[in-house]
Amino acid sequence: MQIIFDKVDKFLNTPSLLPKIIIIYGPTACGKTSLSIELAKHLGTEIIGADSRQIYRYMNIGTGKITHDEMQWIPHYLIDIRNPDEEYSVGLYQKEAFMLIEQIHSRGTIPILCGGTGLYLDSVAFHFDIPAMEPDWEYREKMDMIRQEKWNEYLWGLLHTLDPQYADTIHPNSHHAVIRALEVLEKTGKSKSELRVKKDPLFDILFLTPYDGDRAKLYNRINVRIEEMFTLGLVDEVRNTLDLWYGPDCKGLGTIGYKEVIEYLDGKCTLEECKSKIQQGNRNYAKRQLTWFRRYEEENISEEMNRNSI
């Protein structure tokens, strides 16, 4: 940890033309939360979440959400801000994150963004101009009817045929995101990636990750973590969320760890099959994250060269 502290202190003590922020990124189960807490204590600062599943209330165990005790009185933001059936977008995340960064800077501290959702982190790090687009509810309803008839993999396959690069960033069970991506293609003829225009950077950023490159160790951590989730009561969490009148097709419950438990509760698979599916789903998700985050290492090298030239 001291090596990371030294790296952070060097970053903060190096003059920059832009305000500084720290981004902690990496694949699921690699230790981002622990690193963010230790670093926030070291700097006396605050943490902004960057996880598209941890924004949802009631979904705690299955998303690996930090507990109140684990926060150790460190302020956390953009966690538990939506109900499982409510809409949220990258554009909204960017707007709220920019506002929080400004507030934390005004208190004389350096914000830490921590999470594994690449779209959220990119929207801040690369200052994407994300165009607003009104939802086409008729189109969404049509796509959802197709999904219910042919299931999630079929709909994801349609997206992958049209926009394989963007499809690879979305899990097939995240059908709301898949439908939204298809909707954007239908209305604009362009992928969501093409519509995000990179603008001049707003921040001097230090990218940090606890991931050490050992994929076998990471996959073992994922498997162990999923077992722990079931021990902590994941099945009851899903059952209780459903009892709050959130249907199985609502946005939050369509993500990894929840869809599979709903299948188990419906008698479509055994408990062990359910665990295995979630473990495999998380390992596949980790692969996509590792591919996505390769650019951050390049950004670190580029930013360090820029700081040294000041």
N, C-alpha and C positions, 0 to 999 in steps of 0.2 A: 504493500500500500504506500510505503514511503516513496517509492519510485514514482508512483502516480502523483503524489502530493508535490514532489519536486518538479515534475513536468508541468503541473498546473501553476505552481508558483512562478516558474520561468515564463510561462505564457502570460500571466497577469502582470508581470513586471516588465514585459517588453512593450515599448510604446506602439500605439496603433492609431490609425486615423478613424477607426470605427469602434463603436461600443462592443464590448466583449460578452460572449455567452459560451457556455459549455454544453455540448451534446453528448450524452451517454447512450450508445446504441449497441445493438447486437441481437443475435437470434434468441428465441425463447429459451428460458431456463439457463441462461449463461451467467447470471449473477448481476444484472443491471441494477436491480433495486438495492442490493447491499452496497454496491459501489456508490450509488447516488446518495445514500444516507451517510456513509463515511465522509464523502467529499463535502456534502452540505454542512456537516458538523465542523469539518476542517475550515470551511470558508465562512460559516455563520450565515448561510444563504437559504434560498427557497427552491422548491422543485416543481416544475411544470410537467405533467404527464403527457406522454405521446403514444397512447395505446388506444386503438379504435374499439376495443372491447371493454376496457376498464372505464369508459365513459358511462357505462350503464349501471344503474342502481340494481341492487339485489344479486347481481352476478359477481360474486366475490371469489369463491373457491376455484371455479372453473377458469377464471381469467388470471389467476395468480395475483390478485390485487393485494397491495400492501395493507396490512392491518393497522388499526389505530396505535397499538403498542409498538409496532415496527417503525412507525413514523417518528417516534421519539420527539414529539412536539415540533417537528419541522413542518412548516406550512407546505401543503401539497395542493395543486390546482389541476383542473380539467380531469378530475376523477369523480364518478358518481354525479354526473351533470345531466343525464337523460334517463328516462324510463326505457325499458327494453323495446317498446314499440314506437319510440319517437325517432324522427329523422335527425341526422347530423351529417355534416359534409366536411370535406377538406377545407373548403372556403371558409366555413364557420370556424373551424379549428384555427386556421391561420389568423383570422381576425382576432379571436380571443387570445391566442398566444402572443401576438404582437402587443396587445394591450397589457397583458400581464408582464411581459418582458420590460416594457416601459415603466410600469409601476415598481418592479423590483429594482431596476436601475436607479429610480428616483430615491430609493431607500439606501443607496450606496453599496449595493451588493451585486454579485454576478449571478444571473439566473442559470439554473441547470435544467435542461430539457432531458427527460429520460423516458425511453420507450422503444418499442420494436416495430412501430408502424411507419414504414418508410415514406409513405405519402404524406403523413403529418410532418415528419422531420424535414423532408424535402421542401415542403411549402414554406417553412421558416428559413431553413439554411440557404436555399437558392432563390428566395423571394419570388416565387412563381406568381404571375398574374393569372388568377383563376377566374375565368368569366362566369358570371352568374347565369343560371339557366333554370327557368321555371319547369317544374316536373310535368310530364305528360302522363296524367293518370290513366287515360284510356289505353295508351301504349303499354304502360306497366301492367295493367290488368290483363291485357292480351298475353303478354309474356308470362305472367304468373299462371295463367290457365294452361299454357303450353308446358310450363315447369311441373305443374301438378299432374299433368297427363304423362309426361315423359321423364320427369325427375331432374334433379340438379345437374347431374353430369352432362345431360343432353344440352341444357341451356349454356353451360360453361363451354361445351364443345363448339357451339355456334360462335361464341365470342372468340374462342381460340382460333377458329378458322379465319375470322375477320381481323383480329388484332392479337396475335399470339404473345407479343411482348407484354402487353398489359394484362392479358388473361393469366399469365404465369405469376402475377403478383396477387391473385385472388384465389382463395380456396373455393372449390366448386360449391360447397355448402353455404357460402356467403352469397346466397342468391339475390339479395337486394342489391349488392354491389355489382353483380353480374348484369342484372337487369338495367341498372343505371348506366353501365358502360355501353350496353347495347342501345339504350335509348339515346345516348349522346351520339353514337355512330349513326343512328337512324336520322337524327335531326340535323346533324352538321356534316356528315360524311367524313368526320375526323375522329381519331381516338382521343380519349381523355388526356393521354400523354402529349399529343400534338397540340392540344388547346392550352396546355400550361406553358406560358411564355416566361422564360427566365429573365429576370430584371437585375439591375445593379445590386450587389450585396448590401445588406443593411448592417451586418455584424461581422466582427472578427471572431471566428469560431475555432474552438479546440474540440475535436472529435475524440472521444474516449470509448473504449470497449473492454469489458472484462473477458471477452472470448479470446482464448489462447491458441486457437487453430486446431485443437485436438477434437476432431469430429466424433470419434468413437466415444470419448469422454462426455461430449455434449449429448449424444444420443442416449447414453446411459443415464445422464441427469434427467433427461426428458422422461424416460421410462419410470424412474424412481419418483419423479415429481407427480406423474399421473396417478401412481399407486397411492401417494400421500393425499392427493385430492379426494380419492374415494374414501380413505380413512377419515378425512376431515368432514365428510358428509356431502359430497358432490351430488349424489342421487337425491338426497333430501332438499338440497338447494334448488335443483331443477324442479322437483315436485312442488315445492313451496312457491316458486316463481310462476309456475303454471296455475297454481291455486289463486294467484293474485289477478287472474283473468287475462294473463298474457298468453296468447295462443302459441302453439308450437311453430307457427310460421312467422312470428314477429321477428323484427330485424335482429335483435340481440340473441335470441335463442337459436338462430340459424347458424351460429358460429361453431368452431371446433370445440368439442367437449360437452356441448349442450344438445346438439342435434343427435349425437350418438346415444346420449343418456335417454333422450325422448324415445328413440327407437327401442331401447332396452325396456323402458316403462310400458311401451306398446306391445311388448312381447315379440319383437322382431329379431332379437338377438339375445344371447346369454350375457351375463355380467362380464365374463372373461372376454367374450367377443367384443363387447362394448369398450372395455379397457384397451384391448389391442387396437381397435379402430382409432381411438383417441391418441394413443401413442404414435401410431403410424401417421396420422394426420398432422400431429405436431412435428414429427421428424421431417415430413415433407414441407411443412411451413418453414421450418428452420433452414432447409436448403434454399428456399426462395429468398429468405431474408439475407442469407450469406451472399447470394448473388447480388442482391439489391445494394448491400452496404459496401461492396468493393470500392465504389466511387468515393466513399468517405476517407479511405486511406489516401487516395490521390489528392483529395481536397486538403488533408492535413499537410501533406508535403508542399502543396502549392501555397497554402496560407503561411507556412513557416518561412518559405523563401521570400514571400512578400514582406513579412515582418522584419526579416533580417536586412531587407533593402531600404527600410525606412531610415 
